[in-house]
Structure formats: structure tokens, C-alpha cells
Amino acid sequence: MTHVHNDPADFRSEVLRGFAAAYPQYVERVAEASGFVRAGGPTEGKVSLLVGGGSGHYPSYSGVVGTGFADAAVLGDLFASPSAEQVYRVGRAAEGGAGLVLAFGNYAGDRLNFAVAADRLQAEGIDTRIVYVTDDIASGSAAEADLRRGIAGTFTVYKIGGAAAEAGLNLDEVERVMRAANAATFSFGVAFEGCTMPGADEPLFHVEPGQMDFGLGIHGEPGISSAPWMPARELAAQLVETVLAERPDGANGHAAVLVNGLGATKYEELFVLFGEVAELLADADVELVAPEVGELVTSLDMAGCSLSVTWLDDELEGYWIAPASTPAFRRGNAVATQRSTPRERKVPEASTAAAEEASEASVAAAAVVKRAVTALRDTVNEHKEELGQLDAVAGDGDHGIGMSRGATAAAEAAEATDGGVQTVLTAAGAAFGDRAGGTSGILWGVLLDGIGQGLGNTDEVTAERVAAAVQSAVDKLQTFSKAERGDKTMLDALFPFVESLTAETGAGRTLADAWNTAAAAAVAAAEDTAALTPRIGRARPLAERSVGTPDPGAVSLGMIVTAVGEALAAPPA
């Protein structure tokens, strides 16, 4: 288990505080953000590389901030994407005038949050590109490479991209080099036991005694197949054979090779494995270029390891072997570019104009909204453990924790906000998205904000207008998330909910009655997701394990709309 912690809810912030204290020569904390930039700030006229993702993977991401590698890092809570707000804040602090590359592993929450942040940065005149890494060959076929997860191969792609930026390439060229590195990178891993979150008594999953799981994720997800324990020589053969099966046509044989430990499989074991891997690769006419063995992309205390191979041409090889100096990785004599005086960057404060325009009717309705958001928080916190257990079947087990963080922050923001319905829901949505992070955080943030936009701050809140606002928000959410009915997501419960709500309010029923009927439809639809196979998200690579268990996002939505319905039916306090 994770032995050293205080309140598990504060784990990320305390990790950031300790890391900043340990390495002031390399990094400086971005004010009011969960991330770092290089000590001294951005280099004027140089492309900046911002890497990020959930905590729990050190030395990714903060450990590779430094000369010849990343310019900045942003971290979410354990195994959860950083929120769009956090990515935006760190991105603004990191940009030096020549553009910004946002790089991360290919996970739904990261893609959604980084995309929203990129849009905000772009709107402010900061040319921003996105490169997500797709090296995990266990999570998708070659034909669907864009769906593959990013695991240990992220380290190589970030290193090559950081060296290209350090060499002075422009934004188009840095993006091109990173995409080429990603296309040439292939990884495959094995787990011997799951990892344990701070404060938890059990790992997110167990590997049966005498077995090993192939095709693991780095967020506590179990492997996609199991096999009996095998000696290092046979394990190496399994890893090498799987990775070499995707050797690109025309590869010249030069390769950057990583044997990565996931946290509890230590260096001596990794060296035993690497000895076998190196021999097998040599037999396959692969020339190893500056190989790395060690803990490069971890998963807390997971027992396991992975093999990554990046096929190098002359250009990629030059950037791979280029000098670097970071807290966790040093190669050669890396000389920092002369830095200019850092520019002060302030995040614009939210406008209060909407609150000043609110009508008396909307302010009165906002009191009901605050009760509803409080009910949302209470039911999520009551069922936090249950939701986490559902998510651990084919995911990383953090759905309950993330939803609890977001719901608690949303309720606090709503209670502290004066104004009409839109103002209160916008504040709640922003707080939910920022504190929860991950996929659930941004989806609930978009949903709450969308309902608020639909209701506004001036008009009377009627049952029909609530149904129309929810429908509008659901439409926006579907466009944003690109999820479809049957994908096994929260939308599989949300669609029946809004369809029922629209029909019931159209038939003249009161809001409370219509809402509760719709909530029952959502709960039934959530239960029905047990029969579905996930087509997107972290559960997709473990589709067979997911069948028989309902989608945790759909289940939590059913719980929430039921609790909100009870709050709507209750007399005012």
C-alpha cells in the first residue's frame, strides 16, 4: 500500500509542495495551479512543451521538467486528468512567445480537458498544438492506433519533443517531430499486482497467485489477458515478440528501448529482464541506442514492467540522444538557453456582470438550485465507495473519489455565489470541473454550465424551461464528448432522463413530479448498461471485463438526478 501520506484528499497538493521544495534549481511552482515551469520561467522565442496527466506516475510529469526535456508540467489528482482550468493556467505561465505544445497520454479525460484549455489559449493569441501519445499496443489493433492508450512510451516522445524545442525548431516542426516519434513508438506491459491508492486497504485489482496480467494500463487498470508465471527469459520473449510484430516497414534497426518499472518491480529485477530483452533484440538485428532501464512512468506501487521501442531515423535519434538535465533524468552536458525576465501572467478574473443582472425570480430560483447541488454532493459522498468499486472492474477505480471532490467543490461554490440561476450553476460547474478533473469532472462541468446558460438569470424558471435547458445542455455535452447512445457512458442514462423529462413537462406535470419520473428512467437505463460493451473511454480495452457491470458514470448520474428530484419535491427549509 501507499504508506506515507496525511489526508489522502491532500495527496497531490502535498506531493507538489514537497517536489517544489526539493528541486528549486529545476522548477518553480505556478501560482494557484497544480503544476510547474522551469526555474526562471519560459524562454522568449522558444517553443514550450507542456506535459501532463494524473499524479501517481513520477517521474512523469514533473520529474522531466528541465533543459532538453519539458518546459512545464501540469498534474491532476491521482490517475485523473488535470482540469482544463489547471492546464490553461500552467500553459499561460509556460508560453514564451513561440507557441505551445500540449502533450499527454491518450485518455478520454486528458483529451477533453487539454482540448478545452487549448481553445482558451488559442483564443488569447497563443498558438497551441496538441500531441497525444498512443504507444500501448495492447489497447487497440494497428488499424485503430488512434484509440490506443499512452503508457511508458510517453517518456520517449516527450524527450524527443523537448530536445527538438531546445534545438530551436519552430512550432510546426516540433509538432511534426513529436508526431513522428509517437508513430514510431510501441509498448507492451505486464502486471504482477495492482496498485493501492493512499488511504485504501486493498489494491485496485489483484493478480491471482502464480499468474501475471499482460496488457496493463498505468492507472490501476488490470491487464487484458492472464498467463501463468514464467521465467524472465520467457517473459522477455513474450514482450519482445509482441512489440516487434509492429516493427514499421523501412525501419533501419536503430531503436530507443525502455524497460520501465511500474513502482514495485525494482531495478535488479528490471536488469535481469533487460539482459534477456537486449539479447533477443540483437538477434532481431535491432541496434539499441541509449537504452534506459528504470522507473520512468510508474503507477504508484504497482508491481509490473513494460517494454517500449521507438524506431529511430537520423533526426529522431539525434533528439533522443541530445543532452538533458531534469530532476529525474540527466544525459550529457545540457546547457540552458539564456533566459529573459519572466513575464507576469495573471489569469483573468471571472466577470460578475451576470450576477448584477439577475432578476428577483431568478435569484429565488437560485436558492432551489443551491439545495439541488447540495443534494448532489450528499448522494455522491454517500455512495463514493460503491462508485469506486464499480469503476475498478474495468477502470482505475477513481470515479467515486473524483466525483466526490467535484461535487463537494460545486456545492461550496454554489453556496458562496450570489445571483441568479445561471450565475450559480456556472460557478458550480466551473468548480466541479476544476476540482474533479478527469472525464467526469469536465462532463459534469459542461452539463451544469449548459443548464445554467439555458435558464439564464432573468426569466422565470418553469418546468418546461428546465426541460429545454437540460435538453440543450445534453446536446452540447454530446457534441463535446462525441459519445453516442450505446457507448456505455453516462449519456446512456442521460438520454432517457431528458427524453422523459421533456415528455412529462410537456404533458403538464409539475417539475418535481416530472423530474422524479425521469430520474426513475435514468436509474433503469443505468442498470441496463451492464449488458453493454464499452466503445470509448478507459474501459474500452477491458471490454469483456466490463460486461455484466453497469457503467459507473451512468450509475452516478442516476443517483444524482434521484437525489435532486427529492430536493425539488421537499418544502423549502
C-alpha positions as MATLAB code, in Angstrom:
seq = 'MTHVHNDPADFRSEVLRGFAAAYPQYVERVAEASGFVRAGGPTEGKVSLLVGGGSGHYPSYSGVVGTGFADAAVLGDLFASPSAEQVYRVGRAAEGGAGLVLAFGNYAGDRLNFAVAADRLQAEGIDTRIVYVTDDIASGSAAEADLRRGIAGTFTVYKIGGAAAEAGLNLDEVERVMRAANAATFSFGVAFEGCTMPGADEPLFHVEPGQMDFGLGIHGEPGISSAPWMPARELAAQLVETVLAERPDGANGHAAVLVNGLGATKYEELFVLFGEVAELLADADVELVAPEVGELVTSLDMAGCSLSVTWLDDELEGYWIAPASTPAFRRGNAVATQRSTPRERKVPEASTAAAEEASEASVAAAAVVKRAVTALRDTVNEHKEELGQLDAVAGDGDHGIGMSRGATAAAEAAEATDGGVQTVLTAAGAAFGDRAGGTSGILWGVLLDGIGQGLGNTDEVTAERVAAAVQSAVDKLQTFSKAERGDKTMLDALFPFVESLTAETGAGRTLADAWNTAAAAAVAAAEDTAALTPRIGRARPLAERSVGTPDPGAVSLGMIVTAVGEALAAPPA';
ca = [
       0.000    0.000    0.000;
       0.960    3.687   -0.059;
       2.343    4.141    3.457;
       3.376    7.810    3.601;
       0.512   10.293    3.461;
      -1.635   12.588    5.572;
      -5.211   13.152    4.423;
      -5.485   11.168    1.149;
      -7.541   14.011   -0.311;
      -4.477   16.270    0.007;
      -2.001   13.800   -1.501;
      -1.497   15.603   -4.814;
      -1.049   19.057   -3.284;
       1.417   17.725   -0.719;
       3.403   15.917   -3.413;
       3.637   19.184   -5.368;
       4.735   21.103   -2.288;
       7.460   18.595   -1.462;
       8.695   18.364   -5.043;
       8.962   22.151   -5.350;
      10.945   22.282   -2.120;
      13.295   19.529   -3.290;
      14.164   20.891   -6.740;
      14.101   24.716   -6.811;
      17.107   24.671   -9.164;
      14.930   22.965  -11.784;
      11.332   24.080  -11.284;
       9.141   26.778   -9.876;
       5.518   26.376   -8.915;
       2.885   28.147  -10.983;
       0.797   30.293   -8.657;
      -2.698   28.951   -7.979;
      -2.113   25.955  -10.244;
      -1.160   22.312   -9.907;
       1.980   22.467  -11.967;
       5.458   23.771  -12.604;
       7.512   25.656  -15.149;
      11.276   25.576  -15.489;
      13.106   27.633  -12.882;
      13.461   31.128  -14.288;
      10.339   30.942  -16.400;
       9.835   30.476  -20.141;
      12.486   31.218  -22.733;
      11.423   34.055  -25.014;
      11.233   32.951  -28.621;
      11.386   29.224  -27.873;
       8.575   26.724  -28.364;
       7.382   25.485  -24.970;
       6.471   21.863  -24.255;
       3.871   21.310  -21.532;
       3.384   17.673  -20.493;
       0.709   16.484  -18.130;
      -1.700   13.940  -16.768;
      -2.755   12.451  -13.471;
      -0.496   12.179  -10.448;
       0.930    8.818   -9.435;
       3.320    8.350  -12.369;
       6.534   10.034  -11.175;
       8.923   10.865  -12.778;
       6.239   11.674  -15.304;
       5.447   14.517  -15.457;
       7.112   16.934  -13.083;
      10.329   14.930  -12.926;
      11.157   15.652  -16.573;
      10.868   19.448  -16.442;
      14.240   20.903  -17.323;
      16.734   21.700  -20.051;
      16.400   19.452  -23.096;
      13.093   17.984  -21.930;
       9.791   19.590  -20.874;
       9.283   23.280  -20.167;
       6.346   22.711  -17.832;
       4.164   20.043  -16.257;
       0.574   20.029  -15.036;
      -0.778   17.309  -12.753;
      -4.274   16.163  -11.910;
      -5.260   14.165   -8.863;
      -4.183   10.541   -8.709;
      -4.797    8.930  -12.112;
      -7.156   11.775  -13.103;
      -6.608   14.269  -15.882;
      -5.801   17.797  -14.762;
      -8.761   20.084  -15.272;
      -8.949   22.394  -18.261;
      -8.516   25.328  -15.884;
      -5.262   23.932  -14.500;
      -3.891   23.157  -17.978;
      -4.785   26.678  -19.064;
      -3.090   28.321  -16.080;
       0.139   26.354  -16.461;
       0.061   26.816  -20.237;
      -0.138   30.588  -19.890;
       2.777   30.586  -17.482;
       4.899   28.344  -19.722;
       4.460   30.035  -23.099;
       7.405   32.143  -24.245;
       6.069   33.714  -27.418;
       6.816   30.980  -29.971;
       3.860   28.732  -29.293;
       2.981   25.849  -27.040;
       2.703   22.074  -27.438;
       0.402   20.255  -25.005;
       1.425   16.585  -24.726;
      -0.260   13.773  -22.804;
      -1.242   10.126  -22.958;
      -4.328    9.223  -24.961;
      -7.108    9.063  -22.376;
     -10.610   10.475  -22.682;
     -10.355   12.876  -19.756;
      -6.999   14.241  -20.875;
      -8.185   14.745  -24.444;
     -11.283   16.632  -23.310;
      -9.586   18.826  -20.716;
      -6.485   19.644  -22.756;
      -8.669   20.457  -25.778;
     -10.734   22.970  -23.814;
      -7.560   24.547  -22.437;
      -6.046   24.703  -25.933;
      -9.128   26.518  -27.227;
      -8.837   29.107  -24.442;
      -5.122   29.607  -25.077;
      -5.704   29.862  -28.814;
      -8.413   32.478  -28.235;
      -5.856   34.561  -26.338;
      -3.449   34.505  -29.256;
      -1.189   31.682  -28.038;
      -0.609   29.251  -30.911;
      -1.248   25.889  -29.248;
      -0.862   22.369  -30.601;
      -1.861   19.020  -29.106;
       0.109   15.767  -29.347;
      -1.272   12.740  -27.534;
       0.732    9.529  -27.251;
      -0.691    6.167  -28.403;
       2.056    3.619  -27.767;
       0.159    0.851  -25.904;
      -0.374   -1.881  -28.475;
      -2.474   -3.949  -26.046;
      -5.265   -1.366  -26.065;
      -6.093   -1.428  -29.764;
      -5.213   -3.017  -33.061;
      -2.864   -1.421  -35.565;
      -5.912   -0.392  -37.573;
      -7.236    1.617  -34.634;
      -3.946    3.036  -33.401;
      -5.572    6.381  -32.610;
      -7.566    4.641  -29.861;
      -4.504    3.221  -28.121;
      -3.529    4.416  -24.662;
      -0.329    6.233  -23.816;
       1.912    4.387  -21.349;
       5.707    4.313  -20.898;
       6.369    5.380  -24.476;
       5.267    8.862  -23.456;
       8.727    9.271  -21.910;
      10.494    8.842  -25.255;
       8.081   11.035  -27.189;
       8.373   13.846  -24.626;
      12.171   13.588  -24.587;
      12.423   13.817  -28.367;
       9.937   16.695  -28.489;
      11.701   18.578  -25.716;
      15.066   18.232  -27.447;
      13.580   19.472  -30.716;
      12.190   22.536  -28.967;
      15.509   23.106  -27.171;
      17.289   22.992  -30.537;
      15.202   25.940  -31.724;
      12.747   24.263  -34.097;
       9.576   26.237  -34.746;
       6.138   25.133  -33.557;
       5.186   23.318  -36.771;
       8.442   21.371  -36.708;
       8.263   20.441  -33.021;
       4.734   19.144  -33.551;
       5.858   17.194  -36.623;
       8.811   15.609  -34.800;
       6.637   14.570  -31.845;
       4.012   13.028  -34.088;
       6.727   11.102  -35.913;
       8.145    9.870  -32.602;
       4.707    8.777  -31.450;
       4.043    6.891  -34.685;
       7.350    5.053  -34.210;
       6.767    4.073  -30.552;
       5.291    0.762  -29.370;
       4.888   -0.556  -25.815;
       3.624   -3.683  -24.099;
       3.493   -4.361  -20.376;
       2.836   -6.948  -17.698;
       1.493   -6.641  -14.144;
       2.109   -8.871  -11.152;
      -0.147   -6.972   -8.696;
      -2.294   -3.849   -8.705;
      -1.514   -0.539   -7.028;
      -3.079    0.836   -3.863;
      -4.358    4.393   -3.570;
      -3.362    6.421   -0.481;
      -5.712    5.562    2.368;
      -7.035    2.405    0.688;
      -6.675   -1.033    2.231;
      -6.694   -3.029   -0.990;
      -5.161   -2.658   -4.465;
      -7.374   -1.510   -7.305;
      -7.105   -5.046   -8.676;
      -5.407   -8.312   -7.752;
      -3.453  -10.657   -9.962;
      -4.141  -14.234   -8.997;
      -1.218  -16.007   -7.270;
       1.063  -17.676   -9.769;
      -0.319  -15.559  -12.627;
       0.665  -12.395  -14.490;
      -1.533   -9.950  -16.415;
      -0.434   -8.786  -19.868;
      -1.582   -5.519  -21.392;
      -1.877   -3.487  -18.196;
      -2.725    0.212  -18.008;
      -0.848    2.760  -15.921;
      -3.894    3.980  -13.984;
      -4.532    0.869  -11.979;
      -6.358   -0.868  -14.822;
      -5.850   -4.642  -14.898;
      -4.355   -6.399  -17.891;
      -6.325   -7.718  -20.832;
      -5.126  -11.321  -20.532;
      -3.566  -13.582  -17.903;
      -0.874  -16.249  -18.080;
       0.931  -18.461  -15.565;
       4.148  -17.118  -14.069;
       7.122  -17.597  -16.395;
      10.895  -17.123  -16.049;
      12.465  -13.827  -17.133;
      13.705  -15.339  -20.389;
      10.206  -16.377  -21.424;
       8.697  -13.106  -20.222;
      11.234  -11.162  -22.287;
      10.393  -13.259  -25.330;
       6.687  -12.531  -24.893;
       7.289   -8.783  -24.614;
       9.797   -8.603  -27.468;
       7.768  -10.766  -29.830;
       4.646   -8.662  -29.269;
       6.420   -5.341  -29.808;
       8.460   -6.487  -32.826;
       5.273   -7.666  -34.521;
       4.558   -3.987  -35.215;
       8.011   -3.079  -36.483;
       7.372   -0.489  -39.228;
       8.360   -1.192  -42.799;
      11.560    0.619  -43.610;
      12.806    0.882  -40.018;
      16.614    0.993  -40.127;
      17.023   -1.112  -36.986;
      18.079    1.694  -34.656;
      15.788    1.934  -31.637;
      15.381    3.702  -28.329;
      14.481    0.927  -25.892;
      12.987    1.339  -22.428;
      12.420   -1.321  -19.793;
      10.184    0.506  -17.361;
       9.297   -0.409  -13.794;
       5.841    0.488  -12.570;
       6.709    1.083   -8.917;
       7.189   -2.160   -7.019;
       9.275   -4.100   -9.532;
      12.728   -2.844   -8.670;
      15.922   -2.203  -10.571;
      17.601   -5.556  -10.038;
      14.589   -7.364  -11.483;
      14.466   -4.903  -14.377;
      18.143   -5.515  -15.143;
      17.514   -9.264  -15.248;
      14.711   -8.674  -17.715;
      16.706   -6.194  -19.785;
      19.568   -8.639  -20.209;
      17.193  -11.053  -21.868;
      15.468   -8.299  -23.884;
      18.752   -6.911  -25.204;
      19.874  -10.326  -26.401;
      16.577  -11.004  -28.161;
      16.581   -7.600  -29.827;
      20.164   -8.080  -31.013;
      19.132  -11.419  -32.527;
      16.412   -9.492  -34.402;
      19.010   -7.055  -35.813;
      17.898   -4.194  -33.574;
      20.643   -1.755  -32.571;
      19.889   -0.273  -29.159;
      20.520    3.479  -28.950;
      20.999    4.871  -25.420;
      18.606    2.387  -23.780;
      17.034    3.218  -20.412;
      16.169    0.826  -17.599;
      14.365    2.055  -14.514;
      11.260    3.727  -13.182;
      10.294    6.187  -15.897;
       6.478    6.093  -15.920;
       5.128    4.482  -12.766;
       1.735    3.630  -11.303;
       2.172    4.230   -7.568;
       3.189    0.859   -6.120;
       2.039   -1.389   -8.959;
       4.154   -4.489   -9.448;
       4.907   -4.762  -13.126;
       7.036   -3.589  -16.014;
       6.854   -2.753  -19.681;
       8.949   -2.727  -22.826;
       8.904    0.281  -25.146;
      10.626    0.516  -28.520;
      10.885    3.703  -30.580;
      12.219    3.151  -34.093;
      14.674    5.938  -34.874;
      15.636    7.651  -38.086;
      18.592   10.034  -38.102;
      16.502   13.006  -36.973;
      14.728   11.246  -34.111;
      17.951    9.622  -32.964;
      19.655   12.992  -32.702;
      16.934   14.335  -30.434;
      16.783   11.128  -28.371;
      20.500   11.233  -27.523;
      20.610   15.016  -27.032;
      21.638   16.272  -23.570;
      19.020   16.853  -20.894;
      19.015   17.875  -17.265;
      15.903   17.419  -15.126;
      15.211   16.287  -11.554;
      14.767   12.668  -12.639;
      16.716   12.350  -15.897;
      20.155   13.596  -16.861;
      22.093   12.907  -20.034;
      25.265   14.599  -21.243;
      26.057   18.255  -20.615;
      22.790   20.112  -21.056;
      23.247   23.874  -21.270;
      20.196   26.002  -20.646;
      19.291   28.688  -23.132;
      19.811   32.234  -21.816;
      16.533   33.241  -20.202;
      14.835   36.599  -20.276;
      12.999   38.161  -17.354;
       9.824   36.141  -16.805;
       6.661   37.949  -17.801;
       3.969   38.270  -15.173;
       0.905   36.304  -16.209;
      -2.379   36.807  -14.432;
      -5.406   34.642  -15.016;
      -8.364   36.909  -15.837;
     -10.945   37.077  -13.093;
     -14.451   35.883  -13.845;
     -16.938   38.586  -14.755;
     -19.597   39.480  -12.205;
     -21.890   41.105  -14.765;
     -24.274   38.140  -14.868;
     -24.850   38.278  -11.095;
     -25.634   42.016  -11.231;
     -28.304   41.437  -13.921;
     -30.202   38.676  -12.131;
     -33.948   39.162  -11.629;
     -35.687   38.574   -8.313;
     -37.381   35.493   -9.769;
     -34.036   34.029  -10.854;
     -32.408   34.790   -7.505;
     -35.283   32.998   -5.775;
     -34.915   30.016   -8.115;
     -31.166   30.003   -7.433;
     -31.942   29.114   -3.817;
     -33.592   25.923   -5.096;
     -30.563   25.269   -7.302;
     -28.305   25.504   -4.265;
     -30.428   22.888   -2.464;
     -30.198   20.662   -5.526;
     -26.402   20.970   -5.719;
     -26.164   20.182   -2.013;
     -28.243   17.045   -2.629;
     -25.885   16.157   -5.483;
     -22.917   16.426   -3.132;
     -24.524   14.427   -0.354;
     -25.557   11.484   -2.520;
     -22.169   11.296   -4.245;
     -20.364   11.301   -0.913;
     -22.736    8.663    0.459;
     -22.046    6.341   -2.483;
     -18.387    7.206   -3.096;
     -17.038    3.759   -2.205;
     -19.666    1.941   -4.265;
     -18.892    4.059   -7.317;
     -15.181    3.429   -6.929;
     -15.719   -0.316   -6.766;
     -17.797   -0.242   -9.958;
     -15.084    1.746  -11.708;
     -12.335   -0.643  -10.593;
     -13.879   -3.530  -12.557;
     -12.590   -2.189  -15.881;
     -11.112    1.202  -14.995;
      -8.878    2.838  -12.436;
     -11.315    2.904   -9.523;
     -11.266    6.674   -9.031;
     -14.793    7.565  -10.160;
     -16.138    7.851   -6.632;
     -13.180    9.884   -5.390;
     -13.226   12.228   -8.362;
     -16.980   12.751   -8.241;
     -16.769   13.430   -4.511;
     -14.096   16.086   -4.991;
     -16.061   17.742   -7.762;
     -19.433   17.579   -6.028;
     -18.050   18.991   -2.790;
     -16.381   21.866   -4.630;
     -19.557   22.529   -6.639;
     -21.698   22.738   -3.511;
     -19.226   25.092   -1.837;
     -19.089   27.316   -4.923;
     -22.869   27.402   -5.294;
     -23.380   28.323   -1.658;
     -20.786   31.094   -1.861;
     -22.220   32.603   -5.068;
     -24.854   35.327   -5.144;
     -27.017   35.917   -8.180;
     -29.407   34.124  -10.453;
     -29.674   30.567  -11.656;
     -27.111   30.880  -14.440;
     -24.543   32.532  -12.181;
     -24.880   29.857   -9.502;
     -24.813   26.931  -11.923;
     -21.870   28.390  -13.833;
     -19.915   28.716  -10.584;
     -20.850   25.179   -9.557;
     -19.910   23.766  -12.956;
     -16.544   25.519  -13.019;
     -15.728   24.295   -9.514;
     -16.845   20.740  -10.306;
     -14.709   20.565  -13.437;
     -11.646   22.101  -11.827;
     -11.661   20.026   -8.658;
     -12.790   16.679  -10.045;
     -10.599   16.732  -13.141;
     -10.755   13.711  -15.424;
     -13.599   12.839  -17.746;
     -16.353   13.092  -15.147;
     -15.175   16.476  -13.986;
     -15.292   18.188  -17.328;
     -18.521   16.460  -18.412;
     -20.370   17.499  -15.263;
     -18.863   20.964  -15.560;
     -20.186   21.282  -19.113;
     -23.583   19.876  -18.072;
     -24.121   22.210  -15.108;
     -22.902   25.235  -17.027;
     -25.071   24.319  -20.020;
     -28.219   24.070  -17.896;
     -27.374   27.441  -16.383;
     -26.938   29.018  -19.812;
     -30.278   27.596  -20.884;
     -32.105   29.059  -17.876;
     -30.339   32.412  -17.765;
     -30.518   34.981  -14.985;
     -33.677   36.899  -15.775;
     -36.621   34.739  -16.865;
     -38.906   32.792  -14.546;
     -37.867   29.162  -14.133;
     -40.716   26.914  -15.287;
     -40.854   23.152  -15.698;
     -40.862   23.479  -19.487;
     -37.843   25.809  -19.445;
     -35.926   23.438  -17.170;
     -36.575   20.553  -19.566;
     -35.497   22.699  -22.529;
     -32.344   23.806  -20.693;
     -31.415   20.237  -19.811;
     -32.011   19.158  -23.427;
     -29.804   21.980  -24.703;
     -27.065   21.074  -22.221;
     -27.237   17.390  -23.181;
     -26.932   18.307  -26.859;
     -23.834   20.377  -26.099;
     -22.407   17.582  -23.986;
     -22.859   15.009  -26.718;
     -21.249   17.278  -29.305;
     -18.363   17.972  -26.959;
     -17.763   14.380  -25.786;
     -18.607   12.692  -29.114;
     -20.250    9.867  -27.133;
     -23.223    8.054  -28.635;
     -26.061    6.071  -27.149;
     -24.775    2.561  -26.505;
     -21.140    3.571  -25.899;
     -21.580    2.687  -22.209;
     -21.153    6.133  -20.708;
     -23.187    8.468  -18.520;
     -25.059    9.560  -21.644;
     -26.793    6.182  -21.751;
     -28.649    7.272  -18.616;
     -28.796   10.956  -19.514;
     -30.609   10.493  -22.829;
     -33.578    8.583  -21.308;
     -33.667   11.106  -18.461;
     -34.037   14.155  -20.688;
     -36.466   12.389  -23.037;
     -38.726   11.508  -20.110;
     -38.376   14.966  -18.545;
     -39.372   16.638  -21.805;
     -42.374   14.371  -22.271;
     -43.589   14.718  -18.683;
     -43.281   18.501  -18.533;
     -44.924   18.752  -21.956;
     -47.859   16.824  -20.518;
     -48.292   19.483  -17.845;
     -46.796   17.724  -14.819;
     -45.045   19.727  -12.136;
     -41.283   19.964  -12.249;
     -40.836   17.785   -9.161;
     -43.148   15.048  -10.459;
     -41.701   15.148  -13.971;
     -38.142   15.130  -12.635;
     -38.737   12.118  -10.390;
     -40.337   10.131  -13.219;
     -37.360   10.984  -15.416;
     -34.958   10.019  -12.620;
     -36.522    6.569  -12.447;
     -35.954    6.204  -16.198;
     -32.304    7.212  -15.738;
     -31.767    4.677  -12.960;
     -33.293    1.889  -15.063;
     -31.172    2.884  -18.057;
     -28.052    2.927  -15.894;
     -28.745   -0.621  -14.759;
     -29.220   -1.662  -18.376;
     -25.683   -0.532  -19.241;
     -24.441   -3.714  -17.555;
     -25.217   -5.556  -20.792;
     -23.289   -3.088  -22.948;
     -19.729   -3.326  -24.191;
     -17.768   -0.059  -23.766;
     -16.764    1.522  -27.054;
     -14.879    4.546  -25.728;
     -13.022    5.569  -22.577;
     -10.675    3.712  -20.245;
     -12.950    0.672  -20.004;
     -12.778    0.020  -23.769;
      -9.532   -2.036  -23.701;
     -11.104   -4.188  -20.963;
     -14.460   -4.535  -22.663;
     -15.066   -8.163  -21.701;
     -14.419   -7.474  -18.002;
     -16.910   -4.614  -18.138;
     -19.824   -6.697  -19.416;
     -22.109   -7.540  -16.501;
     -21.234   -4.404  -14.543;
     -23.131   -1.139  -15.109;
     -21.237    1.957  -16.171;
     -20.203    3.934  -13.069;
     -20.850    7.275  -14.781;
     -24.387    6.239  -15.673;
     -24.972    4.887  -12.171;
     -23.755    8.087  -10.513;
     -25.972   10.147  -12.813;
     -28.971    8.063  -11.798;
     -28.121    8.571   -8.127;
     -27.710   12.308   -8.592;
     -30.907   13.010  -10.510;
     -32.830   10.907   -7.959;
     -31.413   12.962   -5.081;
     -32.088   16.229   -6.919;
     -35.676   15.118   -7.512;
     -36.129   14.568   -3.790;
     -34.730   18.042   -3.122;
     -37.134   19.574   -5.646;
     -40.094   17.828   -4.001;
     -39.085   18.842   -0.465;
     -40.633   22.012    1.014;
     -38.265   24.987    1.356;
     -36.241   24.978    4.573;
];
